[in-house]
Amino acid sequence: MKIFLLSLVLLLASSRAFAQLPAADEAAIRRVVARTPANYTNHHFADMATYTTPDVSGVNIVHASLYA
Protein backbone atom coordinates (compact mmCIF):
# COMPACT_ATOMS: atom_id res chain seq x y z
CA MET A 1 0.00 0.00 0.00
CA LYS A 2 2.88 2.38 0.77
CA ILE A 3 4.39 1.76 -2.65
CA PHE A 4 1.07 2.46 -4.33
CA LEU A 5 0.60 5.74 -2.44
CA LEU A 6 4.18 6.81 -3.11
CA SER A 7 3.75 6.02 -6.81
CA LEU A 8 0.49 7.96 -6.89
CA VAL A 9 2.06 11.00 -5.24
CA LEU A 10 5.03 10.92 -7.62
CA LEU A 11 2.76 10.57 -10.64
CA LEU A 12 0.60 13.52 -9.59
CA ALA A 13 3.63 15.65 -8.78
CA SER A 14 5.31 14.91 -12.11
CA SER A 15 2.19 15.73 -14.13
CA ARG A 16 1.99 19.18 -12.51
CA ALA A 17 5.63 19.84 -13.38
CA PHE A 18 4.98 19.42 -17.12
CA ALA A 19 1.85 21.60 -17.10
CA GLN A 20 3.83 24.82 -16.78
CA LEU A 21 4.74 26.85 -19.86
CA PRO A 22 8.18 28.44 -19.97
CA ALA A 23 8.00 32.22 -19.69
CA ALA A 24 9.23 32.70 -23.26
CA ASP A 25 6.47 30.44 -24.65
CA GLU A 26 3.80 32.22 -22.65
CA ALA A 27 5.09 35.61 -23.83
CA ALA A 28 5.05 34.45 -27.46
CA ILE A 29 1.47 33.19 -27.15
CA ARG A 30 0.37 36.46 -25.58
CA ARG A 31 1.98 38.44 -28.44
CA VAL A 32 0.11 36.39 -31.05
CA VAL A 33 -3.16 36.78 -29.17
CA ALA A 34 -2.60 40.55 -29.00
CA ARG A 35 -1.66 40.93 -32.69
CA THR A 36 -4.49 38.88 -34.18
CA PRO A 37 -7.36 41.27 -33.29
CA ALA A 38 -5.27 44.18 -34.57
CA ASN A 39 -4.92 42.47 -37.95
CA TYR A 40 -8.65 41.79 -38.09
CA THR A 41 -9.42 45.40 -37.17
CA ASN A 42 -7.12 47.06 -39.72
CA HIS A 43 -7.68 44.36 -42.40
CA HIS A 44 -3.94 43.66 -42.80
CA PHE A 45 -4.19 39.90 -42.99
CA ALA A 46 -0.83 39.65 -44.80
CA ASP A 47 0.81 40.61 -41.49
CA MET A 48 -0.39 37.31 -40.04
CA ALA A 49 2.24 35.50 -42.11
CA THR A 50 4.94 37.11 -39.97
CA TYR A 51 3.80 35.42 -36.75
CA THR A 52 1.95 32.28 -37.81
CA THR A 53 3.04 29.00 -39.34
CA PRO A 54 2.65 28.29 -43.06
CA ASP A 55 -0.15 25.80 -42.43
CA VAL A 56 -2.40 28.14 -40.41
CA SER A 57 -6.00 28.43 -41.50
CA GLY A 58 -9.18 29.87 -40.06
CA VAL A 59 -12.74 30.84 -40.81
CA ASN A 60 -14.12 34.33 -40.29
CA ILE A 61 -17.63 35.35 -39.30
CA VAL A 62 -19.03 34.94 -42.83
CA HIS A 63 -17.35 31.51 -43.14
CA ALA A 64 -14.76 32.67 -45.66
CA SER A 65 -11.58 30.65 -45.32
CA LEU A 66 -8.44 32.50 -44.29
CA TYR A 67 -5.01 31.20 -45.21
CA ALA A 68 -1.72 32.90 -44.42
Secondary structure as GFF3:
##gff-version 3
##sequence-region A 1 68
A	DSSP	alpha_helix	2	18	.	.	.	ID=ss1
A	DSSP	alpha_helix	23	42	.	.	.	ID=ss2
A	DSSP	three_ten_helix	45	50	.	.	.	ID=ss3
A	DSSP	beta_strand	57	59	.	.	.	ID=ss4
A	DSSP	beta_strand	65	67	.	.	.	ID=ss5
###
